Amino acid sequence: MSELVIETIGLRKEFRGRRGTRVAVHDLDLAVPAGGVHGFLGPNGSGKTTTIRMLLGLARATGGQMRLFGQVVPAHLPAVIDRVGAVVESPKFSPHLTGGRNLLLLSRSIGAPDTQVDQALETVGLTGRDRDRYKSYSLGMKQRLAIAATLLKDPQLLILDEPTNGLDPAGIREIRETIRDLGERGVTVLLSSHILAEVQQVCTSATIIGNGRLLASGRVDDLIGGGATAYAVTVADPGPATRALAAAGLAATPVDEGLRVETDDPALVTRTLGEAGIWLTSLTPLRRDLESVFLELTTTDTLGHQTATGDGAA
């Protein structure tokens, strides 16, 4: 079993106000193994940022336990904080200084060697742009510089909270490539996001939460399922094909310019249609993606949470 870089057990965060108590994180068990990129997924307001702030000692937990590299935090946070880099809020850089100068001043303030600046810039793909003033950077470049700042102390764990928020497609691609590269270099990355298409391209494992509760966790391939459970079939005339498939016990429904056939056996589809004298133009597996799993889990959780709240009010 891989070493757990991040572990929470029964983590809970309550906010008390004049209207009562609101539970932002509800007895959360989070396990992030060493190596690779772990997605921390949930709708806005689901408790992702609150959880991250508690792990970093920026917010106090109401209950439960937290560990980073096996050390209980926040009690032993000073012992492990140098192994952790994080981009949780918008970084503060001087707009009139160059990107490189900003990093150089920061590296000297934390006692990191000057050579770390060039290495961090290269890792995030800003070599050659380090002499440009920060105020001229695009949003994507600013976010990459923020990641570079966390790399100055050569962290083993990097925590990124919604790093692609507000970015255009080019900026999102830049951040995605940077995160993938970091994961391949051996840095464990906790990537908090609600942009599922991006997460699926870089994450090896993921945790999905809703209303502060754990909904699912595991390897991305296991969460979405390994094989196809339906196929897109294109034929010249869908009508006879639908009847032939139905006679074989296969459910087929019209989609776009073809049919969606519910089965995990493509050979049965081709054989059934071939015996009926119907020839395929294409047969394409339809696999679940992380977004469909996410929507199923979070929609169900939202409805359940609303129902529970309603019953309690009644």
Backbone bond lengths (Angstrom), bond angles and torsions (degrees), N, CA, C in turn:
res aa  C-N    CA-C-N  psi(-1)  N-CA   C-N-CA  omega(-1)  CA-C   N-CA-C  phi
1 M - - - 1.474 - - 1.533 109.74 -
2 S 1.335 116.81 134.87 1.460 120.79 -178.27 1.523 111.04 -68.24
3 E 1.320 114.96 148.55 1.456 120.51 173.72 1.522 109.25 -61.23
4 L 1.328 115.92 138.79 1.459 120.17 177.30 1.523 108.39 -89.10
5 V 1.319 115.54 121.17 1.461 120.85 177.76 1.530 109.84 -80.91
6 I 1.328 115.44 -37.88 1.471 121.34 175.83 1.524 108.06 -125.42
7 E 1.330 115.94 134.62 1.468 120.14 176.11 1.526 109.27 -146.34
8 T 1.321 115.62 128.92 1.465 120.18 171.52 1.526 107.71 -124.85
9 I 1.321 115.39 144.45 1.461 121.36 179.14 1.529 107.67 -129.97
10 G 1.311 115.85 116.37 1.466 120.48 178.79 1.516 113.53 58.40
11 L 1.323 117.37 32.86 1.472 121.01 -176.98 1.527 110.58 -65.98
12 R 1.325 114.97 133.07 1.461 119.84 -175.64 1.528 110.06 -140.20
13 K 1.315 114.81 139.79 1.459 120.64 175.57 1.517 109.17 -136.97
14 E 1.344 115.13 122.13 1.454 121.72 178.32 1.522 109.62 -115.69
15 F 1.318 114.97 142.68 1.464 121.48 173.45 1.523 107.52 -116.06
16 R 1.315 115.66 123.69 1.459 119.92 -178.74 1.523 110.33 -103.23
17 G 1.307 115.73 134.05 1.455 121.07 179.54 1.505 110.89 -144.47
18 R 1.318 115.63 -173.29 1.467 120.09 -177.45 1.521 111.84 -65.65
19 R 1.341 116.53 -24.97 1.460 119.51 -179.61 1.521 112.81 -91.49
20 G 1.312 117.32 5.61 1.451 120.20 179.56 1.514 111.73 117.33
21 T 1.296 115.69 -161.56 1.460 122.25 -176.87 1.517 110.85 -104.05
22 R 1.331 115.92 131.08 1.464 121.38 175.78 1.526 108.14 -111.97
23 V 1.324 116.07 128.55 1.462 121.20 178.82 1.526 108.28 -94.07
24 A 1.334 116.57 112.34 1.461 121.07 -178.98 1.521 111.59 -87.79
25 V 1.335 116.51 -35.78 1.464 121.92 177.45 1.517 106.95 -129.74
26 H 1.336 115.73 123.72 1.459 121.04 -167.68 1.528 110.80 -114.53
27 D 1.348 117.10 92.90 1.471 122.51 174.08 1.526 111.87 49.52
28 L 1.324 115.24 54.46 1.464 121.69 -172.87 1.525 112.11 -84.86
29 D 1.332 116.00 128.52 1.458 122.67 171.68 1.523 107.73 -106.24
30 L 1.309 116.02 113.20 1.462 122.17 -177.85 1.518 109.01 -121.91
31 A 1.325 117.12 131.35 1.469 121.43 179.53 1.519 108.91 -133.27
32 V 1.328 116.29 117.11 1.463 122.22 -179.99 1.524 108.48 -116.87
33 P 1.338 117.31 111.96 1.463 120.02 -179.04 1.522 112.01 -74.55
34 A 1.307 116.44 161.45 1.461 121.41 179.35 1.522 109.89 -70.74
35 G 1.321 115.40 140.45 1.458 121.41 175.75 1.513 113.07 88.71
36 G 1.321 116.02 142.38 1.451 121.01 176.42 1.513 113.80 82.72
37 V 1.320 115.08 -173.89 1.464 122.73 -178.05 1.525 108.62 -112.55
38 H 1.335 116.32 124.19 1.465 122.21 -179.16 1.523 108.66 -109.92
39 G 1.311 116.52 120.27 1.458 120.76 178.15 1.521 111.26 -80.04
40 F 1.323 115.90 134.14 1.467 122.08 176.04 1.518 105.18 -115.23
41 L 1.329 116.38 100.17 1.453 121.77 -163.60 1.520 112.30 -114.67
42 G 1.314 114.73 145.08 1.447 120.65 176.63 1.504 109.78 174.80
43 P 1.341 117.58 157.63 1.459 120.43 177.08 1.526 110.38 -62.12
44 N 1.322 116.61 162.53 1.461 119.88 174.17 1.527 109.03 -57.60
45 G 1.324 116.22 134.04 1.456 120.34 -179.85 1.516 114.16 85.80
46 S 1.342 117.46 10.75 1.465 120.11 -176.88 1.520 113.38 -87.03
47 G 1.338 117.72 -7.11 1.459 120.45 177.29 1.514 114.69 110.09
48 K 1.339 117.89 6.79 1.467 120.40 -177.64 1.528 111.79 -63.84
49 T 1.334 115.98 -53.30 1.465 119.68 -177.59 1.526 111.24 -65.06
50 T 1.313 117.10 -38.43 1.476 120.30 178.18 1.524 110.56 -61.23
51 T 1.323 116.54 -42.03 1.470 120.39 178.06 1.524 110.81 -62.14
52 I 1.320 116.57 -45.01 1.464 121.12 -179.87 1.522 110.68 -62.55
53 R 1.321 116.85 -42.66 1.467 120.43 -179.98 1.527 111.16 -63.66
54 M 1.316 117.46 -35.56 1.468 119.72 177.04 1.529 110.65 -68.05
55 L 1.329 117.03 -41.58 1.462 120.17 179.07 1.522 111.60 -60.38
56 L 1.337 116.39 -34.99 1.458 121.04 -176.54 1.524 113.19 -91.38
57 G 1.321 117.03 4.65 1.457 120.05 178.55 1.519 113.68 77.55
58 L 1.341 117.20 15.55 1.466 121.20 179.93 1.525 112.04 -91.02
59 A 1.326 116.78 -11.01 1.463 122.29 176.41 1.519 107.38 -145.92
60 R 1.312 116.77 148.90 1.463 121.46 -176.59 1.520 109.80 -94.61
61 A 1.325 115.97 131.65 1.460 120.94 177.53 1.524 110.72 -74.21
62 T 1.318 115.91 145.63 1.457 120.61 175.74 1.522 110.79 -80.14
63 G 1.332 115.83 -31.89 1.452 119.78 -179.71 1.518 110.53 -164.59
64 G 1.339 116.25 170.51 1.451 121.34 178.63 1.517 112.99 93.47
65 Q 1.331 115.37 -176.46 1.456 121.85 -178.45 1.524 110.40 -126.68
66 M 1.339 115.85 151.69 1.459 122.29 176.96 1.518 108.86 -136.72
67 R 1.322 116.51 142.00 1.468 121.78 175.95 1.522 110.21 -137.12
68 L 1.327 116.40 138.33 1.456 123.53 169.88 1.525 106.92 -119.35
69 F 1.310 117.34 124.37 1.465 122.10 -176.96 1.534 111.55 53.37
70 G 1.322 115.81 34.62 1.460 120.53 178.22 1.514 114.81 82.68
71 Q 1.345 117.70 -5.56 1.462 121.96 -179.05 1.544 110.03 -95.36
72 V 1.312 115.73 133.25 1.462 120.15 178.88 1.531 109.23 -67.83
73 V 1.315 115.89 128.07 1.463 121.19 176.26 1.532 108.22 -120.48
74 P 1.334 115.62 150.70 1.468 128.61 10.73 1.534 114.84 -84.90
75 A 1.321 119.39 -2.16 1.469 120.95 -174.88 1.530 111.95 -56.64
76 H 1.339 117.07 -41.78 1.457 120.52 -177.56 1.525 112.33 -111.49
77 L 1.317 116.80 25.19 1.462 120.73 179.76 1.528 112.70 -58.79
78 P 1.349 119.66 -40.20 1.473 118.85 178.43 1.527 113.81 -58.25
79 A 1.318 117.31 -26.70 1.460 120.59 -177.61 1.521 112.66 -76.40
80 V 1.344 117.17 -20.56 1.473 119.73 -175.41 1.524 113.43 -121.50
81 I 1.323 117.44 -7.87 1.462 119.18 -171.42 1.525 112.57 -62.67
82 D 1.339 118.01 -28.98 1.456 120.26 178.91 1.520 112.32 -69.73
83 R 1.321 116.97 -13.66 1.469 121.02 178.34 1.520 111.31 -93.54
84 V 1.341 116.54 1.03 1.470 121.65 -174.24 1.524 110.46 -120.76
85 G 1.319 115.86 132.27 1.456 121.94 170.85 1.518 108.14 -117.55
86 A 1.324 118.06 146.62 1.469 119.98 -177.02 1.517 111.05 -149.34
87 V 1.333 114.97 141.29 1.460 122.19 169.86 1.524 105.85 -122.20
88 V 1.329 115.29 97.94 1.462 121.43 -175.27 1.519 110.79 -108.24
89 E 1.306 117.06 -38.50 1.455 121.29 179.79 1.525 108.73 -125.84
90 S 1.324 117.27 168.87 1.460 120.64 -179.66 1.521 109.63 -60.41
91 P 1.348 117.24 123.45 1.465 120.04 -178.16 1.517 111.42 -69.11
92 K 1.307 116.27 154.67 1.467 121.93 179.96 1.534 109.26 -105.15
93 F 1.310 115.65 105.13 1.459 121.86 175.84 1.524 108.59 -117.35
94 S 1.327 115.85 153.97 1.465 119.84 176.41 1.521 109.08 -75.56
95 P 1.338 118.12 120.38 1.470 120.43 -175.78 1.524 113.67 -65.87
96 H 1.339 117.93 -24.39 1.464 120.78 -174.46 1.527 112.91 -92.23
97 L 1.331 116.81 -7.61 1.462 120.57 175.86 1.525 109.92 -94.56
98 T 1.311 115.76 157.85 1.455 119.34 176.73 1.525 109.69 -71.77
99 G 1.339 115.41 162.84 1.452 118.98 177.54 1.516 111.41 -59.75
100 G 1.342 115.79 -42.49 1.461 119.58 179.59 1.506 113.18 -63.82
101 R 1.335 116.65 -40.86 1.462 120.61 179.90 1.522 111.26 -66.20
102 N 1.330 116.46 -40.08 1.456 120.00 175.91 1.523 111.05 -57.03
103 L 1.325 115.98 -45.74 1.462 119.54 -178.89 1.524 111.73 -68.30
104 L 1.336 116.46 -37.49 1.457 120.30 -179.36 1.529 110.96 -62.73
105 L 1.324 116.21 -44.36 1.464 119.59 178.72 1.524 110.63 -63.91
106 L 1.319 116.45 -39.51 1.459 120.47 179.98 1.528 110.58 -67.11
107 S 1.328 116.91 -42.21 1.465 119.69 -178.39 1.524 110.89 -63.30
108 R 1.324 116.67 -39.44 1.468 119.74 179.83 1.523 111.10 -69.78
109 S 1.331 116.61 -30.49 1.469 118.99 -179.72 1.518 111.77 -70.96
110 I 1.351 117.60 -24.30 1.461 120.03 -179.94 1.531 111.48 -105.72
111 G 1.337 116.28 4.37 1.448 120.16 176.77 1.509 114.91 78.44
112 A 1.330 117.36 18.85 1.468 120.33 177.74 1.528 109.80 -83.55
113 P 1.322 118.26 148.67 1.467 120.25 179.55 1.530 111.20 -67.57
114 D 1.341 116.12 149.23 1.464 120.62 -179.15 1.524 111.95 -59.20
115 T 1.327 116.85 -28.68 1.463 120.33 -179.31 1.521 112.10 -63.08
116 Q 1.337 116.88 -23.87 1.459 120.37 178.98 1.517 111.85 -65.22
117 V 1.347 117.30 -26.90 1.459 121.14 -179.04 1.522 109.89 -64.23
118 D 1.342 116.67 -51.82 1.466 120.13 -179.89 1.520 111.39 -61.48
119 Q 1.320 116.30 -38.98 1.456 120.21 -179.29 1.526 110.84 -66.37
120 A 1.341 116.68 -42.40 1.462 120.50 -179.93 1.521 110.82 -65.71
121 L 1.330 116.94 -40.97 1.466 121.08 178.40 1.525 111.27 -62.75
122 E 1.322 115.61 -39.74 1.466 119.22 179.16 1.524 110.96 -66.97
123 T 1.333 116.54 -40.08 1.457 120.62 -178.62 1.520 111.86 -61.20
124 V 1.331 117.68 -38.94 1.468 120.61 -177.66 1.531 112.40 -94.10
125 G 1.332 117.33 4.08 1.455 120.50 175.19 1.516 114.93 76.71
126 L 1.328 117.59 30.20 1.473 120.41 179.59 1.533 112.39 -108.50
127 T 1.308 117.93 8.45 1.462 120.14 175.68 1.531 108.80 -61.03
128 G 1.319 116.20 130.20 1.455 120.33 -176.88 1.514 113.13 97.10
129 R 1.333 116.35 -19.93 1.471 120.78 176.15 1.517 110.91 -109.79
130 D 1.347 116.73 3.04 1.454 120.31 -176.68 1.525 112.32 -71.46
131 R 1.354 117.79 -14.69 1.460 120.26 179.00 1.527 112.24 -92.87
132 D 1.316 117.04 -1.64 1.463 121.45 175.46 1.519 109.72 -82.31
133 R 1.318 116.17 145.92 1.464 119.61 178.12 1.527 110.17 -67.60
134 Y 1.317 113.75 145.17 1.463 120.00 -177.35 1.531 111.68 -57.60
135 K 1.332 116.78 -36.19 1.463 119.51 -176.27 1.524 112.10 -67.33
136 S 1.337 117.42 -16.06 1.464 120.28 179.12 1.525 112.00 -90.57
137 Y 1.333 117.63 -5.35 1.457 121.15 -177.33 1.528 111.38 -72.04
138 S 1.321 116.02 146.37 1.453 120.85 170.35 1.533 108.47 -72.75
139 L 1.353 116.32 169.58 1.467 119.37 178.96 1.525 111.27 -60.52
140 G 1.334 115.61 -39.12 1.450 119.26 179.10 1.517 112.30 -64.05
141 M 1.326 117.14 -40.87 1.462 121.08 178.53 1.522 110.92 -66.77
142 K 1.338 116.49 -39.13 1.465 119.60 177.58 1.531 110.95 -62.50
143 Q 1.324 115.88 -39.43 1.463 118.79 179.47 1.526 110.64 -69.06
144 R 1.325 117.21 -37.57 1.463 119.76 177.23 1.537 111.16 -66.99
145 L 1.332 116.99 -35.09 1.467 119.51 176.56 1.529 110.09 -66.27
146 A 1.332 116.51 -36.38 1.462 120.10 177.09 1.525 110.73 -62.94
147 I 1.324 116.38 -41.09 1.464 119.87 176.96 1.522 109.74 -65.38
148 A 1.344 116.73 -40.95 1.467 120.34 177.95 1.524 110.81 -58.78
149 A 1.327 117.29 -38.19 1.468 120.94 179.78 1.523 111.18 -61.28
150 T 1.343 116.50 -37.51 1.469 119.18 179.49 1.522 111.54 -72.05
151 L 1.335 117.43 -21.85 1.463 121.05 -177.24 1.525 112.64 -83.56
152 L 1.324 117.46 -6.44 1.470 120.24 -177.58 1.525 112.05 -61.51
153 K 1.324 117.05 -30.18 1.471 119.49 179.01 1.526 111.83 -98.91
154 D 1.358 116.28 15.37 1.465 122.31 174.62 1.525 111.38 52.81
155 P 1.352 118.04 60.54 1.466 120.62 -174.62 1.529 112.31 -72.73
156 Q 1.324 115.87 153.69 1.457 122.02 173.35 1.526 111.28 -91.99
157 L 1.319 115.84 -19.85 1.463 121.97 177.93 1.520 108.82 -128.59
158 L 1.333 116.01 130.34 1.458 121.51 177.81 1.521 108.61 -122.09
159 I 1.329 116.34 123.63 1.466 121.97 -179.88 1.523 108.76 -109.03
160 L 1.333 115.75 120.79 1.461 121.39 -178.11 1.524 108.95 -121.09
161 D 1.315 115.91 121.08 1.469 121.45 -178.48 1.522 109.90 -102.93
162 E 1.326 116.07 107.11 1.481 123.06 179.68 1.535 111.29 49.10
163 P 1.330 118.94 58.65 1.463 120.40 -174.49 1.520 114.76 -70.76
164 T 1.340 118.78 -15.09 1.462 120.27 -178.35 1.528 113.05 -103.47
165 N 1.327 117.90 7.19 1.465 120.34 178.82 1.526 111.20 -57.71
166 G 1.322 116.45 129.16 1.453 121.37 175.54 1.517 115.35 79.96
167 L 1.333 117.66 1.32 1.462 120.11 -177.19 1.520 111.25 -89.20
168 D 1.332 115.98 150.33 1.454 120.57 174.05 1.533 108.32 -80.01
169 P 1.352 117.74 171.92 1.477 119.36 -177.43 1.524 113.85 -54.34
170 A 1.330 117.60 -37.53 1.465 120.11 179.65 1.528 110.61 -65.94
171 G 1.327 116.47 -41.81 1.459 120.43 178.77 1.515 112.06 -66.03
172 I 1.338 116.03 -39.00 1.464 120.03 178.03 1.528 110.10 -62.63
173 R 1.325 115.77 -41.92 1.463 119.45 179.74 1.529 110.90 -63.53
174 E 1.328 117.08 -39.84 1.466 121.01 179.65 1.525 110.91 -62.12
175 I 1.333 116.09 -45.30 1.464 119.79 -179.62 1.521 110.13 -66.94
176 R 1.333 116.58 -40.37 1.458 120.44 179.18 1.531 110.86 -58.90
177 E 1.316 116.43 -45.39 1.466 120.22 -179.41 1.525 111.21 -65.98
178 T 1.332 116.42 -37.14 1.463 120.11 177.86 1.522 111.13 -64.15
179 I 1.342 116.63 -44.84 1.465 121.04 -179.51 1.529 110.65 -64.84
180 R 1.328 116.53 -43.91 1.465 119.78 179.17 1.531 110.59 -60.68
181 D 1.330 116.49 -41.96 1.456 120.96 -179.49 1.529 110.94 -63.94
182 L 1.334 116.61 -41.03 1.468 120.34 179.28 1.527 110.81 -63.23
183 G 1.332 116.31 -42.82 1.450 120.04 178.51 1.516 111.67 -61.66
184 E 1.328 116.70 -39.39 1.464 121.06 179.73 1.522 111.52 -70.42
185 R 1.324 117.46 -23.99 1.470 121.45 178.43 1.524 112.40 -81.37
186 G 1.332 117.46 -4.92 1.453 120.48 177.18 1.510 114.87 103.99
187 V 1.337 118.05 -0.91 1.463 120.89 176.13 1.535 108.79 -77.83
188 T 1.325 116.92 132.87 1.459 120.27 172.79 1.526 107.92 -81.05
189 V 1.333 117.32 124.92 1.466 121.91 -177.94 1.519 109.29 -115.69
190 L 1.335 116.86 125.48 1.463 122.27 169.44 1.517 106.37 -99.20
191 L 1.323 116.36 111.80 1.455 122.62 -175.22 1.516 109.94 -108.13
192 S 1.323 116.44 106.68 1.461 121.71 176.74 1.521 108.72 -87.55
193 S 1.337 116.34 127.79 1.464 118.56 -176.82 1.518 110.34 -165.14
194 H 1.335 114.93 163.61 1.461 120.16 170.15 1.532 109.73 -123.48
195 I 1.343 117.40 8.31 1.459 121.99 177.87 1.524 107.35 -94.73
196 L 1.325 116.08 93.30 1.455 121.15 -167.32 1.522 114.00 -70.26
197 A 1.331 117.29 -35.69 1.468 119.14 -179.07 1.519 110.52 -61.62
198 E 1.332 116.74 -38.25 1.455 120.14 178.80 1.524 111.25 -70.15
199 V 1.324 115.78 -42.85 1.461 120.55 -177.28 1.523 110.84 -61.36
200 Q 1.328 116.48 -42.78 1.461 119.66 -176.61 1.524 111.77 -62.97
201 Q 1.329 117.48 -26.39 1.455 120.70 -178.52 1.529 113.17 -77.30
202 V 1.324 117.68 -19.20 1.472 118.98 -175.15 1.521 114.04 -121.58
203 C 1.332 118.64 -19.24 1.463 120.40 -172.20 1.521 112.49 -90.43
204 T 1.320 116.06 140.20 1.455 121.97 173.75 1.532 111.06 -94.38
205 S 1.319 116.29 -26.89 1.460 121.39 178.08 1.516 108.72 -143.59
206 A 1.334 116.65 165.66 1.468 119.17 -176.08 1.510 111.18 -157.20
207 T 1.330 114.44 154.20 1.459 123.15 171.44 1.513 107.47 -124.49
208 I 1.325 117.09 131.41 1.465 122.12 179.64 1.526 108.42 -112.77
209 I 1.339 116.38 127.90 1.462 120.67 178.29 1.519 109.53 -124.33
210 G 1.316 115.51 158.48 1.460 122.16 175.43 1.514 108.93 -151.11
211 N 1.316 116.63 133.68 1.464 120.65 -177.05 1.523 111.75 52.82
212 G 1.346 116.03 35.29 1.448 120.98 177.66 1.505 115.39 77.36
213 R 1.335 117.32 4.35 1.463 121.99 -177.83 1.529 111.15 -108.74
214 L 1.333 115.96 148.50 1.452 121.19 173.81 1.524 109.42 -72.43
215 L 1.353 115.47 126.89 1.464 120.47 178.04 1.524 111.94 -106.74
216 A 1.328 116.93 -37.19 1.465 121.01 179.72 1.515 108.82 -165.05
217 S 1.337 115.56 153.83 1.458 120.08 178.08 1.515 109.08 -157.24
218 G 1.332 116.87 145.63 1.454 120.77 177.81 1.514 111.14 152.69
219 R 1.328 115.89 -170.84 1.447 120.55 175.78 1.523 109.67 -66.24
220 V 1.322 116.78 144.13 1.462 120.74 -177.62 1.520 110.26 -58.89
221 D 1.330 117.89 -42.56 1.463 120.69 179.88 1.521 111.56 -60.24
222 D 1.332 116.49 -36.41 1.465 119.76 179.57 1.529 111.19 -73.26
223 L 1.327 116.65 -36.24 1.467 120.33 -179.24 1.528 112.01 -65.97
224 I 1.324 116.27 -39.28 1.471 119.06 -176.97 1.517 111.95 -91.20
225 G 1.336 117.56 -11.36 1.464 120.62 -178.52 1.515 110.15 86.99
226 G 1.308 115.77 138.21 1.463 119.88 -173.66 1.506 114.71 -75.34
227 G 1.322 118.80 -42.38 1.452 120.47 -172.72 1.516 113.14 -108.32
228 A 1.337 114.58 170.40 1.455 120.53 178.90 1.522 110.22 -81.07
229 T 1.322 117.90 144.14 1.455 122.72 175.42 1.523 111.11 -114.71
230 A 1.341 115.95 4.47 1.460 121.47 176.79 1.524 108.56 -155.58
231 Y 1.347 114.81 158.92 1.464 120.66 -179.52 1.521 109.88 -134.48
232 A 1.334 115.01 143.56 1.455 121.15 173.02 1.520 107.73 -91.97
233 V 1.315 115.60 123.88 1.458 121.72 -175.87 1.524 109.17 -116.77
234 T 1.321 116.18 129.80 1.463 121.32 176.09 1.516 109.08 -113.56
235 V 1.326 115.47 123.94 1.467 121.98 178.77 1.524 108.29 -135.77
236 A 1.313 116.50 165.32 1.470 120.48 -178.17 1.521 111.43 -66.15
237 D 1.349 117.33 -39.45 1.463 121.62 -177.70 1.527 108.52 -133.26
238 P 1.332 118.11 105.41 1.466 120.55 -176.23 1.523 114.67 -65.13
239 G 1.327 117.24 -27.20 1.466 120.14 -176.07 1.515 113.71 -58.57
240 P 1.336 118.59 -61.56 1.473 119.65 178.25 1.520 112.99 -59.28
241 A 1.327 116.88 -33.93 1.465 120.47 179.17 1.525 110.25 -64.31
242 T 1.330 116.89 -42.70 1.464 120.99 179.50 1.518 110.89 -61.26
243 R 1.350 117.00 -41.89 1.465 121.00 -179.01 1.534 111.13 -68.22
244 A 1.335 116.09 -39.73 1.470 119.78 179.69 1.523 110.71 -65.98
245 L 1.306 116.73 -41.32 1.466 120.98 179.74 1.523 110.76 -67.81
246 A 1.345 116.75 -39.52 1.467 120.49 179.32 1.523 110.51 -63.62
247 A 1.327 116.69 -38.33 1.463 120.68 179.31 1.525 111.53 -63.86
248 A 1.345 115.78 -26.14 1.472 120.83 177.96 1.521 112.11 -91.45
249 G 1.336 116.03 6.20 1.452 120.25 178.70 1.513 114.82 82.43
250 L 1.351 116.68 18.73 1.470 121.38 -179.61 1.522 110.09 -105.89
251 A 1.339 116.70 124.77 1.465 121.21 178.62 1.521 109.54 -79.06
252 A 1.337 116.43 126.29 1.466 121.52 179.88 1.518 108.73 -129.91
253 T 1.321 116.83 131.39 1.462 122.08 178.62 1.527 109.78 -126.36
254 P 1.342 117.06 143.62 1.476 120.21 -179.80 1.527 111.43 -65.72
255 V 1.323 117.31 134.17 1.461 123.53 172.86 1.519 108.47 -143.55
256 D 1.316 116.11 132.01 1.460 121.91 178.61 1.529 109.88 49.21
257 E 1.351 116.78 -116.96 1.458 120.40 -178.11 1.528 112.04 -105.66
258 G 1.331 117.33 17.85 1.454 119.51 -177.42 1.510 112.19 -151.43
259 L 1.335 115.22 -145.80 1.454 121.80 -177.86 1.519 110.38 -129.11
260 R 1.307 115.22 150.08 1.465 121.75 169.99 1.519 106.85 -105.62
261 V 1.322 116.32 119.59 1.456 121.47 -177.11 1.528 108.39 -111.49
262 E 1.332 116.12 123.37 1.464 121.00 -178.44 1.523 109.85 -84.84
263 T 1.324 116.76 103.03 1.452 122.69 177.85 1.515 109.86 -168.86
264 D 1.322 116.47 157.03 1.458 120.34 172.79 1.530 110.59 -108.31
265 D 1.348 115.90 13.62 1.469 121.52 -177.00 1.531 109.58 -122.96
266 P 1.337 118.34 90.32 1.466 119.87 -179.41 1.518 112.83 -65.03
267 A 1.331 117.09 -28.38 1.464 119.50 179.77 1.527 111.06 -63.51
268 L 1.338 116.83 -34.90 1.462 120.72 179.00 1.526 110.75 -65.43
269 V 1.329 116.23 -36.84 1.465 120.36 178.66 1.527 110.48 -64.96
270 T 1.319 116.82 -50.49 1.464 120.20 -177.88 1.529 111.31 -64.57
271 R 1.330 117.04 -39.76 1.468 120.10 -179.70 1.528 111.11 -66.51
272 T 1.344 115.83 -43.58 1.464 119.97 -179.34 1.522 111.18 -61.58
273 L 1.310 116.63 -46.33 1.456 119.97 -178.80 1.530 111.08 -70.82
274 G 1.328 117.24 -37.45 1.462 120.23 178.68 1.512 111.74 -62.83
275 E 1.354 117.10 -42.09 1.459 120.61 178.69 1.521 112.22 -65.47
276 A 1.347 116.10 -24.94 1.468 120.41 177.81 1.531 111.61 -89.55
277 G 1.338 117.02 3.68 1.460 120.54 179.68 1.517 113.21 74.98
278 I 1.336 116.61 23.87 1.471 121.54 -179.55 1.525 107.82 -111.46
279 W 1.347 116.44 125.29 1.459 120.27 -175.38 1.529 110.85 -105.97
280 L 1.307 112.70 137.20 1.464 120.37 -177.42 1.524 111.57 -76.84
281 T 1.328 115.00 141.61 1.467 120.44 167.22 1.520 110.05 -90.13
282 S 1.345 116.55 -38.20 1.467 121.23 177.14 1.514 109.53 -156.78
283 L 1.333 114.57 153.44 1.457 122.82 176.05 1.521 106.49 -139.00
284 T 1.355 117.49 109.25 1.460 122.12 -171.79 1.525 110.60 -121.00
285 P 1.337 117.84 126.20 1.474 119.51 177.81 1.524 111.25 -66.92
286 L 1.302 116.68 140.04 1.461 123.07 176.87 1.528 107.81 -110.72
287 R 1.318 116.19 112.53 1.457 120.60 -178.09 1.517 110.17 -109.71
288 R 1.318 114.89 147.68 1.457 119.61 173.72 1.514 108.79 -65.97
289 D 1.317 116.24 148.33 1.456 119.49 173.07 1.522 108.63 -115.65
290 L 1.327 115.39 174.03 1.457 120.12 -176.11 1.521 111.23 -63.98
291 E 1.321 116.86 -31.75 1.464 120.03 -179.77 1.517 111.47 -64.96
292 S 1.343 117.44 -41.23 1.462 119.54 179.96 1.530 110.84 -66.65
293 V 1.342 117.07 -39.06 1.471 120.43 176.45 1.524 109.98 -63.15
294 F 1.326 116.05 -45.63 1.459 122.73 179.89 1.527 111.12 -57.95
295 L 1.334 116.27 -47.92 1.458 120.33 -178.14 1.528 111.78 -65.69
296 E 1.330 116.32 -39.58 1.460 119.33 177.90 1.529 110.94 -61.13
297 L 1.327 115.65 -47.11 1.460 120.36 -176.41 1.524 112.40 -68.69
298 T 1.340 115.99 -46.90 1.459 118.70 -174.87 1.518 111.95 -73.93
299 T 1.335 118.15 -32.68 1.464 120.36 177.47 1.517 110.28 -66.77
300 T 1.332 116.16 -45.56 1.463 120.75 177.89 1.518 110.89 -61.57
301 D 1.346 116.21 -42.12 1.463 120.45 -179.03 1.518 110.93 -65.87
302 T 1.338 116.90 -40.60 1.468 120.24 179.38 1.523 111.16 -63.29
303 L 1.353 115.79 -43.50 1.462 119.26 179.69 1.526 110.73 -65.53
304 G 1.342 115.87 -41.53 1.465 119.48 178.94 1.500 111.76 -64.95
305 H 1.341 116.11 -39.71 1.460 120.51 -179.62 1.528 110.44 -65.90
306 Q 1.340 116.63 -39.86 1.458 120.24 -179.92 1.522 110.57 -67.95
307 T 1.353 115.16 -39.98 1.457 118.96 179.20 1.524 111.11 -64.32
308 A 1.337 115.43 -43.52 1.466 119.45 179.61 1.516 110.93 -62.82
309 T 1.343 116.05 -41.10 1.459 119.80 179.00 1.518 110.35 -63.71
310 G 1.346 115.57 -42.09 1.456 119.25 -179.79 1.515 112.26 -63.85
311 D 1.360 115.16 -42.40 1.464 118.36 179.58 1.509 110.63 -63.77
312 G 1.348 115.41 -39.15 1.459 117.89 -179.33 1.506 111.73 -66.18
313 A 1.338 115.25 -36.88 1.467 118.88 -179.63 1.505 111.23 -67.84
314 A 1.330 113.83 -32.81 1.457 117.27 -177.94 1.522 110.37 -72.43
